[in-house]
Amino acid sequence: MPVFDASSVIYAWDNYPPQQFPPLWTWIEGQIRSDAISIPKVAFDEIQAKSPDCGAWLEDKGVAILEITGEILRDAQRIKGLLAIVDDGYHAKGVGENDLLIIAAARSVGAELISEEERQPAVPRVPSKRKIPAVCAMPQVAVPHKKFVEYLKQSGAVFR
């Protein structure tokens, strides 16, 4: 079951609007109903804030929301330590607190993370400058990562 970051859900909503791509959204609804898609609570809150219509649609379809548990918080703290982020010293070019929670949520269910975050051409030497794909690729994190379009292609679904 892939875990979706807010960026991928909003990307899909904005670039493949349900009114113009109904078969895609019927398929996504089926994925939601079969519990094949989940969204961490912090990502769902971002979706609701940035795209209320999308948030309402997801809620109406019953998307699985991963609550942030103590286990997820501890893992996010562990990852934060790996990145040498102290207190709230997040680097503007790297992951933020919600990103760490989303990565840890994906780890907690052994799932790949679907995110539109760009891969960095070279992994920054300063760990706190790493974005989601570079953090996911760290051996101590090891969360598979892909973009929404890659997820669609891998599904093999055909939309007509």
Secondary structure, DSSP 8 states (H G I E B T S, - for coil): --EE-HHHHHHHHHHS-TTT-HHHHHHHHHHHHTT--EEEHHHHHHHHHH-HHHHHHHHHHT-EEE---HHHHHHHHHHHHHTT--TT---TTS--HHHHHHHHHHHHTT--EE------SS--SSGGG--HHHHHHSTTT---EE-HHHHHHHHT----
